[in-house]
Amino acid sequence: MMLLLALSAWAQKGVAEPDYYPMNYSGNTWTGKVTAVDENKREFTLTYKKKDKEETFTAVLPKGYKVKRSDGKDYDIKMSDLSGLQIKVYYITKTVKNSNGEKIKTNEAFKIKFIKE
């Protein structure tokens, strides 16, 4: 019982279900509501709230990321399309150098799944 409670308390970070994934993918996922987007950087922020606790997660979605619409056609998603939606993000954390030569970690999303609320 305690294990189930512990898992539900941290439900926003998870592990991917079986499927075909990129070679360097370790199975990390994060689920939350999109609360901020930056179209220029292709960056979005997810927020997960439970009672009085709130956690955020930021990731970058590659240019040209497409989703399949209900009519079966592919659609280039705009960052503004994600605002306010509940999504599950499959991501790889990478370390890159910024313009000052400092190493920073970035979460690169390679797949998103829309979650019905």
C-alpha positions as CSV (number, residue, x, y, z in Angstrom):
1,M,0.0,0.0,0.0
2,M,2.8,2.4,0.9
3,L,4.5,1.7,-2.4
4,L,1.4,2.6,-4.3
5,L,1.1,5.9,-2.4
6,A,4.7,6.7,-3.1
7,L,4.3,6.0,-6.8
8,S,1.2,8.2,-7.1
9,A,3.0,11.1,-5.3
10,W,5.6,11.1,-8.1
11,A,3.5,10.1,-11.0
12,Q,4.7,13.0,-13.2
13,K,8.1,11.4,-13.8
14,G,7.8,7.9,-15.2
15,V,9.2,5.1,-17.4
16,A,8.2,4.5,-21.0
17,E,6.1,1.5,-21.9
18,P,7.7,-1.1,-24.3
19,D,8.2,0.1,-27.8
20,Y,11.0,1.0,-30.3
21,Y,13.0,4.0,-29.1
22,P,16.3,5.7,-30.0
23,M,19.5,3.8,-29.0
24,N,20.5,6.2,-26.3
25,Y,17.0,6.5,-24.7
26,S,16.9,5.4,-21.0
27,G,13.1,5.3,-20.7
28,N,12.5,8.7,-19.1
29,T,9.1,10.3,-19.3
30,W,7.4,13.3,-17.7
31,T,3.7,14.0,-17.6
32,G,2.1,17.4,-16.8
33,K,0.2,20.4,-18.2
34,V,1.9,22.7,-20.6
35,T,2.1,26.0,-18.8
36,A,4.6,27.9,-20.9
37,V,6.0,27.8,-24.5
38,D,8.7,29.6,-26.4
39,E,8.2,29.3,-30.1
40,N,11.7,30.6,-31.0
41,K,13.5,28.2,-28.8
42,R,10.9,25.4,-29.4
43,E,10.9,25.1,-25.6
44,F,7.9,24.2,-23.4
45,T,7.4,23.8,-19.6
46,L,5.2,21.2,-18.0
47,T,3.7,21.7,-14.6
48,Y,2.5,19.0,-12.2
49,K,0.4,20.0,-9.2
50,K,-0.7,17.8,-6.3
51,K,-2.2,19.4,-3.3
52,D,0.2,22.2,-2.2
53,K,3.2,20.8,-4.2
54,E,4.2,21.9,-7.7
55,E,7.0,20.6,-9.9
56,T,8.0,21.9,-13.4
57,F,10.0,20.3,-16.2
58,T,11.3,22.1,-19.3
59,A,12.1,20.4,-22.6
60,V,12.8,21.3,-26.3
61,L,10.8,19.9,-29.1
62,P,12.7,19.5,-32.4
63,K,11.7,21.6,-35.4
64,G,9.6,19.7,-37.8
65,Y,8.0,17.5,-35.1
66,K,4.8,16.2,-36.6
67,V,1.7,14.7,-35.0
68,K,-0.9,12.6,-36.7
69,R,-4.3,14.2,-36.9
70,S,-7.6,12.4,-36.6
71,D,-7.9,12.4,-40.4
72,G,-4.6,10.5,-40.6
73,K,-2.6,13.4,-42.0
74,D,0.7,14.6,-40.5
75,Y,0.7,18.1,-39.0
76,D,3.7,20.3,-38.1
77,I,2.9,21.2,-34.5
78,K,3.3,24.8,-33.3
79,M,4.4,25.4,-29.7
80,S,1.3,27.5,-29.2
81,D,-0.8,24.4,-30.0
82,L,0.5,22.7,-26.8
83,S,-0.5,25.5,-24.4
84,G,-2.8,24.2,-21.7
85,L,-2.7,20.6,-22.8
86,Q,-1.9,17.6,-20.6
87,I,0.9,15.6,-22.3
88,K,3.4,12.9,-21.6
89,V,6.9,13.6,-22.9
90,Y,9.6,11.1,-23.9
91,Y,12.9,12.7,-23.6
92,I,16.7,12.4,-23.6
93,T,18.8,14.6,-21.3
94,K,21.9,16.0,-23.1
95,T,24.7,18.2,-21.9
96,V,25.5,21.0,-24.3
97,K,27.7,24.1,-24.2
98,N,26.0,27.5,-24.3
99,S,27.4,30.6,-26.0
100,N,29.6,31.3,-23.0
101,G,31.1,27.9,-23.2
102,E,29.3,26.7,-20.0
103,K,27.9,23.2,-19.9
104,I,24.2,23.0,-19.4
105,K,21.7,20.1,-19.4
106,T,18.8,20.2,-21.8
107,N,15.9,17.8,-22.1
108,E,15.3,17.0,-25.8
109,A,11.8,15.6,-26.4
110,F,11.5,13.1,-29.3
111,K,7.9,12.0,-28.7
112,I,4.9,13.5,-27.0
113,K,1.6,11.8,-26.2
114,F,-1.6,13.7,-25.5
115,I,-3.4,12.8,-22.3
116,K,-7.1,13.1,-21.8
117,E,-7.9,14.9,-18.6
